[in-house]
Amino acid sequence: MKRITILLTGILVGLSASAQDEIGEPTFVPSVKVGKALVDGDSIQYMEMSNVYVYPELTFKSKRQQQAYLRLVKNVKKVLPLAKQARQIIIETAEFTETLPPEERKAHLKRVEQSVVKQYKPQMKKLTFSQGKLLIKLVDRECHSTAYEAMQAFIGPVRSGMWQAFAWMFGASLKKGYDAEGTDRLTERVVLMVEAGQL
């Protein structure tokens, strides 16, 4: 368990930025927004609704399959906010480090790494192995690049390779991509429904 914690902390460290304030971004989008529009001097109220996803009802061949699905829903709800935070951290770090000279960039990334370890290590300790593997995939979904590619951009190929080797020892891969149309189709369905507030 300790090794998994170290691995997942390493993933977030590699994806890290200046995590000064906790990101308060909700996992889902509110389903209805109410506003007013001014039309020919008259104010008219309108409602803007978020997407509602309708899928065929799932049928499970066994109780075990149903439990696996419920576990997936639970894991997505727990890990999706972390993947969204990783995306935000990557964006902020990339934008900020572009403005820095190389020597300051390296020092800044080291400070960021320390702050991310301090902030996220308690959360990473609570994740199970399957949640960690799901986090790796959801980081790819949110960032449009694998966890390995994102880490490589920030901490370099040598340290990224070390973390990939460490993940490989536990049967995970930081190079594993997210296939929303193929193997991760059910996960994508759950993610979309969680984001829409339907689950």
ChimeraX attribute file (.defattr): number of C-alpha atoms within 10 A of each C-alpha:
attribute: neighborCount
match mode: 1-to-1
recipient: residues
	/A:1	11
	/A:2	8
	/A:3	13
	/A:4	19
	/A:5	20
	/A:6	17
	/A:7	20
	/A:8	25
	/A:9	24
	/A:10	25
	/A:11	27
	/A:12	28
	/A:13	25
	/A:14	29
	/A:15	31
	/A:16	32
	/A:17	29
	/A:18	18
	/A:19	22
	/A:20	10
	/A:21	7
	/A:22	8
	/A:23	13
	/A:24	8
	/A:25	11
	/A:26	11
	/A:27	20
	/A:28	18
	/A:29	15
	/A:30	12
	/A:31	14
	/A:32	11
	/A:33	11
	/A:34	9
	/A:35	11
	/A:36	11
	/A:37	11
	/A:38	9
	/A:39	8
	/A:40	7
	/A:41	7
	/A:42	9
	/A:43	11
	/A:44	11
	/A:45	10
	/A:46	11
	/A:47	10
	/A:48	10
	/A:49	12
	/A:50	14
	/A:51	15
	/A:52	12
	/A:53	10
	/A:54	9
	/A:55	8
	/A:56	5
	/A:57	6
	/A:58	8
	/A:59	8
	/A:60	12
	/A:61	8
	/A:62	8
	/A:63	9
	/A:64	10
	/A:65	12
	/A:66	14
	/A:67	12
	/A:68	12
	/A:69	17
	/A:70	12
	/A:71	14
	/A:72	19
	/A:73	19
	/A:74	14
	/A:75	18
	/A:76	23
	/A:77	18
	/A:78	15
	/A:79	21
	/A:80	23
	/A:81	19
	/A:82	21
	/A:83	25
	/A:84	20
	/A:85	21
	/A:86	27
	/A:87	23
	/A:88	20
	/A:89	21
	/A:90	23
	/A:91	15
	/A:92	15
	/A:93	21
	/A:94	15
	/A:95	11
	/A:96	14
	/A:97	17
	/A:98	10
	/A:99	10
	/A:100	12
	/A:101	9
	/A:102	11
	/A:103	8
	/A:104	12
	/A:105	17
	/A:106	15
	/A:107	11
	/A:108	17
	/A:109	20
	/A:110	16
	/A:111	14
	/A:112	22
	/A:113	24
	/A:114	15
	/A:115	18
	/A:116	23
	/A:117	20
	/A:118	13
	/A:119	16
	/A:120	16
	/A:121	18
	/A:122	12
	/A:123	12
	/A:124	24
	/A:125	16
	/A:126	12
	/A:127	19
	/A:128	14
	/A:129	16
	/A:130	12
	/A:131	21
	/A:132	22
	/A:133	20
	/A:134	21
	/A:135	26
	/A:136	25
	/A:137	24
	/A:138	28
	/A:139	28
	/A:140	24
	/A:141	20
	/A:142	17
	/A:143	18
	/A:144	14
	/A:145	17
	/A:146	22
	/A:147	28
	/A:148	24
	/A:149	18
	/A:150	26
	/A:151	26
	/A:152	17
	/A:153	14
	/A:154	23
	/A:155	18
	/A:156	14
	/A:157	14
	/A:158	10
	/A:159	15
	/A:160	23
	/A:161	15
	/A:162	12
	/A:163	22
	/A:164	21
	/A:165	15
	/A:166	19
	/A:167	22
	/A:168	13
	/A:169	11
	/A:170	12
	/A:171	10
	/A:172	19
	/A:173	20
	/A:174	25
	/A:175	18
	/A:176	15
	/A:177	19
	/A:178	23
	/A:179	14
	/A:180	13
	/A:181	10
	/A:182	9
	/A:183	10
	/A:184	14
	/A:185	13
	/A:186	14
	/A:187	20
	/A:188	19
	/A:189	16
	/A:190	20
	/A:191	22
	/A:192	16
	/A:193	19
	/A:194	18
	/A:195	19
	/A:196	18
	/A:197	16
	/A:198	15
	/A:199	13
